[in-house]
């Protein structure tokens, strides 16, 4: 097998908690990402799901090196981003781009669409200045916007149009992988479908790898080749999208899948949803052993002390559960 495009190995991102104005004292640590190992192949769409606070967005920013890595490595095509200099990371960003969640906050309101899309072309010296207007026009048309709007400002566009502009900005440098952090969660349902179809089309046409972060499993199933389920900073299940969503193995994944609504009213009325007790634990003081055991209906005594590894199973499935195959 060829080497993966992106490889994460035991990545940890912890944030210190300090108190005191003059004499700063370390009182705790937020373990936002706590040992994630993932790989993404060229042209693959990897869906990353989990409830709010599980560390999805922090992992995205860690991949981009927008927040420092506490431990582990992030390697893109043999280039270690965690040990590279600022200039090396900047150069790598030609191949690694990001689409943020909020299209209203991710665009500079003082820049026109032309300036927004031309900026990365100028910074990285992609083409001569005389060719930039034509490149910007092609970028806008590629994401479904008319090039005649390039002199307008972000406030003159709808939310879906703004997200198209953000996607065009990510495509400006012709990257090999895009990290999309819940790019449709702030949009109407009808617009969500348009953006999802656009991303799928771009991935096929450009052989573009995509890390698609969301908390809606039905959306992830529509676009992803593989799905990774995250809980309290760790991956608890990983495998082909259809397998993970139609036949979940981890108790947490089963609870997430049971919450997916169905369009059939008769099926929806009889659907048995798994309601997990309590709230997710704090990443400041995570439980010992399996982090999910306080909420797991199948937990054993050993789950309180044993940390289950993300073990590889058949058909490319990996599950972190000591009772795998028993429930």
Secondary structure as a PSIPRED ss2 file (coil, helix, strand):
# PSIPRED VFORMAT (PSIPRED V4.0)

   1 X C   1.000  0.000  0.000
   2 X C   1.000  0.000  0.000
   3 X C   1.000  0.000  0.000
   4 X C   1.000  0.000  0.000
   5 X C   1.000  0.000  0.000
   6 X E   0.000  0.000  1.000
   7 X E   0.000  0.000  1.000
   8 X E   0.000  0.000  1.000
   9 X E   0.000  0.000  1.000
  10 X E   0.000  0.000  1.000
  11 X E   0.000  0.000  1.000
  12 X E   0.000  0.000  1.000
  13 X E   0.000  0.000  1.000
  14 X E   0.000  0.000  1.000
  15 X E   0.000  0.000  1.000
  16 X E   0.000  0.000  1.000
  17 X E   0.000  0.000  1.000
  18 X E   0.000  0.000  1.000
  19 X E   0.000  0.000  1.000
  20 X C   1.000  0.000  0.000
  21 X C   1.000  0.000  0.000
  22 X C   1.000  0.000  0.000
  23 X C   1.000  0.000  0.000
  24 X C   1.000  0.000  0.000
  25 X E   0.000  0.000  1.000
  26 X E   0.000  0.000  1.000
  27 X E   0.000  0.000  1.000
  28 X E   0.000  0.000  1.000
  29 X E   0.000  0.000  1.000
  30 X E   0.000  0.000  1.000
  31 X E   0.000  0.000  1.000
  32 X E   0.000  0.000  1.000
  33 X E   0.000  0.000  1.000
  34 X E   0.000  0.000  1.000
  35 X E   0.000  0.000  1.000
  36 X E   0.000  0.000  1.000
  37 X E   0.000  0.000  1.000
  38 X E   0.000  0.000  1.000
  39 X E   0.000  0.000  1.000
  40 X E   0.000  0.000  1.000
  41 X C   1.000  0.000  0.000
  42 X C   1.000  0.000  0.000
  43 X C   1.000  0.000  0.000
  44 X C   1.000  0.000  0.000
  45 X E   0.000  0.000  1.000
  46 X E   0.000  0.000  1.000
  47 X E   0.000  0.000  1.000
  48 X E   0.000  0.000  1.000
  49 X E   0.000  0.000  1.000
  50 X C   1.000  0.000  0.000
  51 X C   1.000  0.000  0.000
  52 X C   1.000  0.000  0.000
  53 X C   1.000  0.000  0.000
  54 X C   1.000  0.000  0.000
  55 X C   1.000  0.000  0.000
  56 X H   0.000  1.000  0.000
  57 X H   0.000  1.000  0.000
  58 X H   0.000  1.000  0.000
  59 X H   0.000  1.000  0.000
  60 X H   0.000  1.000  0.000
  61 X H   0.000  1.000  0.000
  62 X H   0.000  1.000  0.000
  63 X H   0.000  1.000  0.000
  64 X C   1.000  0.000  0.000
  65 X C   1.000  0.000  0.000
  66 X C   1.000  0.000  0.000
  67 X C   1.000  0.000  0.000
  68 X C   1.000  0.000  0.000
  69 X C   1.000  0.000  0.000
  70 X C   1.000  0.000  0.000
  71 X E   0.000  0.000  1.000
  72 X E   0.000  0.000  1.000
  73 X E   0.000  0.000  1.000
  74 X E   0.000  0.000  1.000
  75 X E   0.000  0.000  1.000
  76 X E   0.000  0.000  1.000
  77 X C   1.000  0.000  0.000
  78 X C   1.000  0.000  0.000
  79 X E   0.000  0.000  1.000
  80 X E   0.000  0.000  1.000
  81 X C   1.000  0.000  0.000
  82 X C   1.000  0.000  0.000
  83 X C   1.000  0.000  0.000
  84 X C   1.000  0.000  0.000
  85 X C   1.000  0.000  0.000
  86 X H   0.000  1.000  0.000
  87 X H   0.000  1.000  0.000
  88 X H   0.000  1.000  0.000
  89 X H   0.000  1.000  0.000
  90 X H   0.000  1.000  0.000
  91 X H   0.000  1.000  0.000
  92 X H   0.000  1.000  0.000
  93 X C   1.000  0.000  0.000
  94 X C   1.000  0.000  0.000
  95 X C   1.000  0.000  0.000
  96 X E   0.000  0.000  1.000
  97 X E   0.000  0.000  1.000
  98 X E   0.000  0.000  1.000
  99 X E   0.000  0.000  1.000
 100 X C   1.000  0.000  0.000
 101 X C   1.000  0.000  0.000
 102 X C   1.000  0.000  0.000
 103 X C   1.000  0.000  0.000
 104 X C   1.000  0.000  0.000
 105 X C   1.000  0.000  0.000
 106 X C   1.000  0.000  0.000
 107 X C   1.000  0.000  0.000
 108 X C   1.000  0.000  0.000
 109 X C   1.000  0.000  0.000
 110 X C   1.000  0.000  0.000
 111 X C   1.000  0.000  0.000
 112 X E   0.000  0.000  1.000
 113 X H   0.000  1.000  0.000
 114 X H   0.000  1.000  0.000
 115 X H   0.000  1.000  0.000
 116 X H   0.000  1.000  0.000
 117 X H   0.000  1.000  0.000
 118 X H   0.000  1.000  0.000
 119 X H   0.000  1.000  0.000
 120 X H   0.000  1.000  0.000
 121 X H   0.000  1.000  0.000
 122 X H   0.000  1.000  0.000
 123 X H   0.000  1.000  0.000
 124 X C   1.000  0.000  0.000
 125 X C   1.000  0.000  0.000
 126 X C   1.000  0.000  0.000
 127 X C   1.000  0.000  0.000
 128 X C   1.000  0.000  0.000
 129 X H   0.000  1.000  0.000
 130 X H   0.000  1.000  0.000
 131 X H   0.000  1.000  0.000
 132 X H   0.000  1.000  0.000
 133 X H   0.000  1.000  0.000
 134 X H   0.000  1.000  0.000
 135 X H   0.000  1.000  0.000
 136 X H   0.000  1.000  0.000
 137 X H   0.000  1.000  0.000
 138 X H   0.000  1.000  0.000
 139 X H   0.000  1.000  0.000
 140 X H   0.000  1.000  0.000
 141 X H   0.000  1.000  0.000
 142 X H   0.000  1.000  0.000
 143 X C   1.000  0.000  0.000
 144 X C   1.000  0.000  0.000
 145 X C   1.000  0.000  0.000
 146 X C   1.000  0.000  0.000
 147 X H   0.000  1.000  0.000
 148 X H   0.000  1.000  0.000
 149 X H   0.000  1.000  0.000
 150 X C   1.000  0.000  0.000
 151 X C   1.000  0.000  0.000
 152 X C   1.000  0.000  0.000
 153 X E   0.000  0.000  1.000
 154 X H   0.000  1.000  0.000
 155 X H   0.000  1.000  0.000
 156 X H   0.000  1.000  0.000
 157 X C   1.000  0.000  0.000
 158 X C   1.000  0.000  0.000
 159 X H   0.000  1.000  0.000
 160 X H   0.000  1.000  0.000
 161 X H   0.000  1.000  0.000
 162 X H   0.000  1.000  0.000
 163 X H   0.000  1.000  0.000
 164 X H   0.000  1.000  0.000
 165 X H   0.000  1.000  0.000
 166 X H   0.000  1.000  0.000
 167 X H   0.000  1.000  0.000
 168 X H   0.000  1.000  0.000
 169 X H   0.000  1.000  0.000
 170 X H   0.000  1.000  0.000
 171 X H   0.000  1.000  0.000
 172 X C   1.000  0.000  0.000
 173 X C   1.000  0.000  0.000
 174 X C   1.000  0.000  0.000
 175 X C   1.000  0.000  0.000
 176 X C   1.000  0.000  0.000
 177 X E   0.000  0.000  1.000
 178 X E   0.000  0.000  1.000
 179 X E   0.000  0.000  1.000
 180 X E   0.000  0.000  1.000
 181 X E   0.000  0.000  1.000
 182 X C   1.000  0.000  0.000
 183 X C   1.000  0.000  0.000
 184 X C   1.000  0.000  0.000
 185 X C   1.000  0.000  0.000
 186 X C   1.000  0.000  0.000
 187 X C   1.000  0.000  0.000
 188 X C   1.000  0.000  0.000
 189 X H   0.000  1.000  0.000
 190 X H   0.000  1.000  0.000
 191 X H   0.000  1.000  0.000
 192 X H   0.000  1.000  0.000
 193 X H   0.000  1.000  0.000
 194 X H   0.000  1.000  0.000
 195 X H   0.000  1.000  0.000
 196 X H   0.000  1.000  0.000
 197 X H   0.000  1.000  0.000
 198 X H   0.000  1.000  0.000
 199 X H   0.000  1.000  0.000
 200 X H   0.000  1.000  0.000
 201 X H   0.000  1.000  0.000
 202 X H   0.000  1.000  0.000
 203 X H   0.000  1.000  0.000
 204 X H   0.000  1.000  0.000
 205 X H   0.000  1.000  0.000
 206 X H   0.000  1.000  0.000
 207 X C   1.000  0.000  0.000
 208 X C   1.000  0.000  0.000
 209 X E   0.000  0.000  1.000
 210 X E   0.000  0.000  1.000
 211 X E   0.000  0.000  1.000
 212 X E   0.000  0.000  1.000
 213 X E   0.000  0.000  1.000
 214 X E   0.000  0.000  1.000
 215 X C   1.000  0.000  0.000
 216 X C   1.000  0.000  0.000
 217 X H   0.000  1.000  0.000
 218 X H   0.000  1.000  0.000
 219 X H   0.000  1.000  0.000
 220 X H   0.000  1.000  0.000
 221 X H   0.000  1.000  0.000
 222 X H   0.000  1.000  0.000
 223 X H   0.000  1.000  0.000
 224 X C   1.000  0.000  0.000
 225 X C   1.000  0.000  0.000
 226 X E   0.000  0.000  1.000
 227 X E   0.000  0.000  1.000
 228 X E   0.000  0.000  1.000
 229 X E   0.000  0.000  1.000
 230 X E   0.000  0.000  1.000
 231 X E   0.000  0.000  1.000
 232 X C   1.000  0.000  0.000
 233 X C   1.000  0.000  0.000
 234 X E   0.000  0.000  1.000
 235 X E   0.000  0.000  1.000
 236 X E   0.000  0.000  1.000
 237 X E   0.000  0.000  1.000
 238 X E   0.000  0.000  1.000
 239 X E   0.000  0.000  1.000
 240 X E   0.000  0.000  1.000
 241 X H   0.000  1.000  0.000
 242 X H   0.000  1.000  0.000
 243 X H   0.000  1.000  0.000
 244 X H   0.000  1.000  0.000
 245 X H   0.000  1.000  0.000
 246 X H   0.000  1.000  0.000
 247 X C   1.000  0.000  0.000
 248 X C   1.000  0.000  0.000
 249 X C   1.000  0.000  0.000
 250 X C   1.000  0.000  0.000
 251 X H   0.000  1.000  0.000
 252 X H   0.000  1.000  0.000
 253 X H   0.000  1.000  0.000
 254 X H   0.000  1.000  0.000
 255 X H   0.000  1.000  0.000
 256 X H   0.000  1.000  0.000
 257 X H   0.000  1.000  0.000
 258 X H   0.000  1.000  0.000
 259 X C   1.000  0.000  0.000
 260 X C   1.000  0.000  0.000
 261 X C   1.000  0.000  0.000
 262 X C   1.000  0.000  0.000
 263 X C   1.000  0.000  0.000
 264 X C   1.000  0.000  0.000
 265 X H   0.000  1.000  0.000
 266 X H   0.000  1.000  0.000
 267 X H   0.000  1.000  0.000
 268 X H   0.000  1.000  0.000
 269 X H   0.000  1.000  0.000
 270 X H   0.000  1.000  0.000
 271 X C   1.000  0.000  0.000
 272 X C   1.000  0.000  0.000
 273 X C   1.000  0.000  0.000
 274 X C   1.000  0.000  0.000
 275 X C   1.000  0.000  0.000
 276 X C   1.000  0.000  0.000
 277 X C   1.000  0.000  0.000
 278 X C   1.000  0.000  0.000
 279 X C   1.000  0.000  0.000
 280 X C   1.000  0.000  0.000
 281 X C   1.000  0.000  0.000
 282 X C   1.000  0.000  0.000
 283 X C   1.000  0.000  0.000
 284 X C   1.000  0.000  0.000
 285 X C   1.000  0.000  0.000
 286 X C   1.000  0.000  0.000
 287 X C   1.000  0.000  0.000
 288 X C   1.000  0.000  0.000
 289 X C   1.000  0.000  0.000
 290 X C   1.000  0.000  0.000
 291 X C   1.000  0.000  0.000
 292 X C   1.000  0.000  0.000
 293 X C   1.000  0.000  0.000
 294 X C   1.000  0.000  0.000
 295 X C   1.000  0.000  0.000
 296 X C   1.000  0.000  0.000
 297 X C   1.000  0.000  0.000
 298 X C   1.000  0.000  0.000
 299 X C   1.000  0.000  0.000
 300 X C   1.000  0.000  0.000
 301 X H   0.000  1.000  0.000
 302 X H   0.000  1.000  0.000
 303 X H   0.000  1.000  0.000
 304 X H   0.000  1.000  0.000
 305 X C   1.000  0.000  0.000
 306 X C   1.000  0.000  0.000
 307 X C   1.000  0.000  0.000
 308 X C   1.000  0.000  0.000
 309 X C   1.000  0.000  0.000
 310 X C   1.000  0.000  0.000
 311 X E   0.000  0.000  1.000
 312 X E   0.000  0.000  1.000
 313 X C   1.000  0.000  0.000
 314 X H   0.000  1.000  0.000
 315 X H   0.000  1.000  0.000
 316 X H   0.000  1.000  0.000
 317 X C   1.000  0.000  0.000
 318 X E   0.000  0.000  1.000
 319 X E   0.000  0.000  1.000
 320 X C   1.000  0.000  0.000
 321 X C   1.000  0.000  0.000
 322 X C   1.000  0.000  0.000
 323 X C   1.000  0.000  0.000
 324 X C   1.000  0.000  0.000
 325 X C   1.000  0.000  0.000
 326 X C   1.000  0.000  0.000
 327 X C   1.000  0.000  0.000
